[in-house]
Amino acid sequence: MLRPRIMRRILSLWSRVSRNHAFPTIVGGCVVLFVLYWVVVFEKIKENGGFKEMNIPVDKDFVPFGVTSMEDFPPGGQYRIPRIIHQTWKTDEVPVRFEKWIKTWTKNHPTWEYWLWTDDSARQLIAERHPHLLSVFNNYPQGIRRADALRYVVLYEFGGIYADLDLESIKAVDAMHRKYSCFVSQEPYEHPILDSNFENLVINAVLGCRAKHPFMKLLMDNLPAFSHMWDVLDSTGPHFVTLHYRKYKSENNFSDLHENGTYLAPAEYFFPTIDPIKHFWMRNQCSKFDKLTAIQQRACMNLKVRGVDQKHLGISFTDHHWIHTYVDFKITLKGPVDIHKIVPHVKIYRAGKSNSE
């Protein structure tokens, strides 16, 4: 349904146009109708993805990809990854929009430590333990690159789970921490397939690892060599992690359960929903079905059969809200919130120690 605010803007535009002469009014009317049509289409795509009604042929023997049931996890036992939750922000005053999602982590993990990493504490950690990375860290052109790099250093040094602030905890991740020594997840399967015609894009919005794990060291050690890359995806983000994950797996014969293994979790565990900003692009791609590759056609079939919202499968540890803070320009009248008010037991790193004092 078209939002009332958007409708009011369109009607206001029409009112201003109609005060002029007939020809401009007709032209203006056509423009308004054109805009109205695409707003309606875009709103529909935002709400349901708009794939079920598309003319996408689905093979009779087509089996949707993705998992629909949880793997076997140990019912108890020792933790292989420390029970620490790491999140990052520029300061200890975090945007109010993230408050409810931060609270889901502490609610579902009441006995776990919660650490917030700020720009200042990040520089202190790197200067103290990895000074050779400090110039690289300081010279990144965007804050998102520093946030990416920081998570690899933090997990290498302390272990635990890192989660972006727009990740909502659905249920405790204890099972993952007991079974694996390191785990990463992947973006929804259709993302890389319809974007770039490849599968299994590792996303760094959530990562879990024991301290001193060699995969985290590999990521950390390669930050300088990739710091010149123009795109954040390639220098520190998902493409960077995917490249080194594949390299690590190909050069090491560790099983997923090995102390040095790295497990790639299915998208449904941590990223069960398609990024809404990609709905329009994916719909456009699938409209050219006959020109797509075989795996892209399969992705379009998957979208038609399963839709874009899988978060009700009941097997998800988290739900990602795809805020894109590094390009998000939304303004709120509410100010930031002191992290100590959200998480009273929060720990913030100080040089030589790791507490909130």
N, C-alpha and C positions, 0 to 999 in steps of 0.2 A: 504494500500500500504506500502511496506517495505521502511523504511526511508533510504535516500542515505547514511547517516553517518554510519548506521549499515551495509549496503551492502558493503561499502568501507572496513570496518573492517574485514568482512568475506572474501572478495577477497584478502585482504592483508595476512590474515592467510593462505588461500589456496596457495598463491604464495610462502610463506616461506616453507610450507610443501612439495610442489611439487619439490623443489630443491634437495630433498633427494632421496634415492633409491625407487624402485617401491613399495615394500611392505609397508613401512611407508607412501608412497604417497597414496596408496589405503586406508589404515586405516585412514589416515588423511582426505581423501576425504569423507569417510563415516561419520566421526565425524562432518565435516563441513556441510554435507547435513542434518545430524540430528539436528544440532544447527540451521541451516537455516530454517528447517521445523517448529521448535518450536518458533523461532522468528517471522515467518510469522503468526503462529497461535496466539501468544501472542499479536502481533500488531493488528490483526483483532479483538481479544477480547477487547483490550483496546479501539478501535474505536467504536464498535457498540454493545459490550456485547456478541455477538455471540450466541444469544438464539433463534432467529427467525428460523434458519435453523436446530435447534436441533430436534430430534425425541421425543418430549414431547407431549403426548396425552392430548388434551384439551376437556373436556366434552362439549356437546352441550349446556347445560344449565349453563355453567360457566360464572359467573359475576366477572369481575376484581375488586379487592378491591382497596380502595383509593377513594378520592373525586375528582370530576371534576368541581365543581362549588363552589363559595364562599358562606359562611353562611351570614345571615343578620347581618349587623353592624349598630349601630346608626349613622345617618348622621351628627350629631354634638353633642354638649353638653360638660359637664365637663370631664376632664381627671381623671381617677381613678389611673393611674400610672404616676409618674412624667415624664416630657419630658426631659429625660437625657439619653445620650448614653454613656455606659461604655465600654472601651476596655483596654487590658493589654499588656504590654511588659516589658522586663527586664530593659530597660532604656528608655529615651525619644528619643533615636535614633532607629527608627524602620526600619526593612529591606525594601528596595525599592520595593520589589515585592508586598508588601501590600498597597502601596501608592494609587493605583487606586481604590482599594476596600474601603479604608478608606474614600476617597473623595465621594464615592456614598452615604455614610451615611450622610455626611454633606450637600450634594446636595439635597437629598430627605427630609432632616429635617433641613432646614436653620435656624429656630428659636430655635432649641433645644440646650441645653448645651451638650458639648462633653468633657468627662473626660478620660484621659489616666492614668492608674495605673501602676507604675513601682515597682520594688522590694523594693526600698527605701521607697516610699510612702505607699506601702502595710504594711511594718513593722511599720511605724509610726502610721498608722490607727489602727492596731491590738494592738500595745503596749499601745495606748491611750485609746481605747474603749473595748478591749477584751484581756487584758494581759494574761489571763489563756490559751489562744490559741497560744501565741507567741512561746513557746518552741516546740509545735507540728509543727507550721508553719516552724520554722527554721530547724527542724530536718527531714523534708521530704527529701528523697534521690534524688528526681527529681524536676526540676523547674515546670513541668507540674502539679504536685500535689499542689504546692503553688499557681499556677495560678487558678486551680480548686477551691481550698478553698477560695481564695480571692474573687471570684465573689459572693459567698454566703454571705460573710461578707459585701461587698459593697452594694449589693442589700438590705440586711437587714437594713443597716444604712441609705441609701440615696434613695433607690428605683430607678426605671428607667429600661432600657433594657441593658443587657449585650450581646455582640456579639464578637465571635472570629474574629481575624484579617483576616481570609480567607473567611469570609462571605461577599458577595456582596449584598448591598441593591438594590432591584429591584423597590420597591415602599414604600412609607411612612407607618409606623406601627401605625399611629394615631388611626385607627379603633380598633386595639387590645387594645390600652391604654385607650380608652374610654369605651370599653365593659367589660373588665376584671380587677380584682385587682391583679391577678397573672396568668401567663401562662407559660407553658413549651411546648416543642415540642418533637417529637419522630423521631428516625432515620428512613430511608426508611424501610417499613414494612418487606422487605425480609432479611434485615441485621440480626436481632436476630433469625428469623425463620430458616434460612439456617445455621447460625452459631451454635445456641444453642437450637433450637426447642421451642422457646417461642415468644410471640408477645408483641408489644408495649414497645420497649426499649426507655426510656426517654434519650435524649441527652442534655448535658449541654453547648453546643456551643452557644446557644441562650436561654436567660431567661428574662422574664419581670415580675416585681413585684413592688407593693407599698412598701414603707418603713415599717419596723417592722412587716412584714407579718409572721404569725406563721410557714408557711412552710419553709421559709428561715431560721427561727430560729431553726427549727428541723434539717435542714441540718447542720447548723453551730454548733449546740450543739453536734452533733454526730461525728464530725471530730476526736476528740481524740480517741474515741472507735474504729474507723476503721483505724487509722493511721498505725497500724501494718500490714495491708493487703499487700500481696506481689505484687499484680497487681494494677496498677493505676486505672483501671476500677472499682475495688472493693473498693479502699480506698477513692477516691474523685470523680471519674468519673461517666460515665453513669450507671454502675451497682449500684453504691452507691446511685445515685439520684433516680433510678427506684425503688429500695428497699424502700426508705423512702417516695417516692410518693405513692406507694401502701399502705404503713403503714398509711400515713396521710389520704388517702381517706377512708380506712377501719375503722379508729377510729373516723372519723368526718363525720357528715352528712351534710356538706356544699354543696350547689349547686355550679356549676361552676361560677355563677354570684354573689355569696355571697361575702361580703367583705373579708372573710377568705377562699374563695374557690380557687381552683387551677385547671385551665383548661388545658387539654392536647390537643394541636393543632395537626391537621393531618400533616403527613410528608410533604405533598405537599405545605404547607404554607411556610416552612423554609428550608426543605431538600428534594427538588424535584428530586435529581439525586442520583443514586447508587454510592457509593465510588468506583472509578476505580480500586483500589487495590484489591477489592473483586471480580471483574469480573471473574478472572480465577478460584478462589475457588468456586464461585457459579455455574459456568459452570460445574466444576468437580462434585459438589454435584448433580446437575440436571441430569448428565449423568447416575447416579445410581437411576433413578426415582422409580423403583419398590421396592427399599429398604428404601425409605423415608417414614416419617410419613405423615398423611393426610394433616396437615397444611404445611409441606414442599413441598409436591406435588403441593398444591395449589399455593405456592409461585413460583414454577417453571413454572406453567401455566401462572401466572401473568407476569413473565418475558418474556415469549414467546409472549404473547398477547400485552403487553404494552411497552416492551423494558426497557432499563435502564435509559433513559433520558426523564423526564417528565417536564422539566423546561419551556416548551412552552405552558403549560396549561393556563397561564394567571392569575392564582390565587396565585402565589407565592410572598411573601414579600421579600424573600431573595433567593440567590443561594449559596450553599456551595461548595467551590472548593477543599475540602479535601486535604489540604497541609500537614497535620501531622507534624507540626514544631518540635515536640519532637523526631522524627526519620528521619527528612529530612536532607539529606547531600548535597543537590545541592549547587553549588558555583556560585556566581555571581561576575562579575568584577565591578559592581556598588556598592558603599558603602551605608551605612544606611542613612536615611534621618531624620533630626530633625523634630519632630512632630509639632513644632511651624510653620514650613514652609508649612506643609500639612494642618494643622488646626490652623490658627492664634489665634482663640479664645479658644484654648484648656485650660482645667483646670487640674492642677496636685495638689494632696492633700499635704498640709503641716500641721503639727501637730497644732491643734487648729483652722484651717481654711481650706478652700477648693478653692484655686485660684492658678493662675500660677505665682504669684509674688514671 
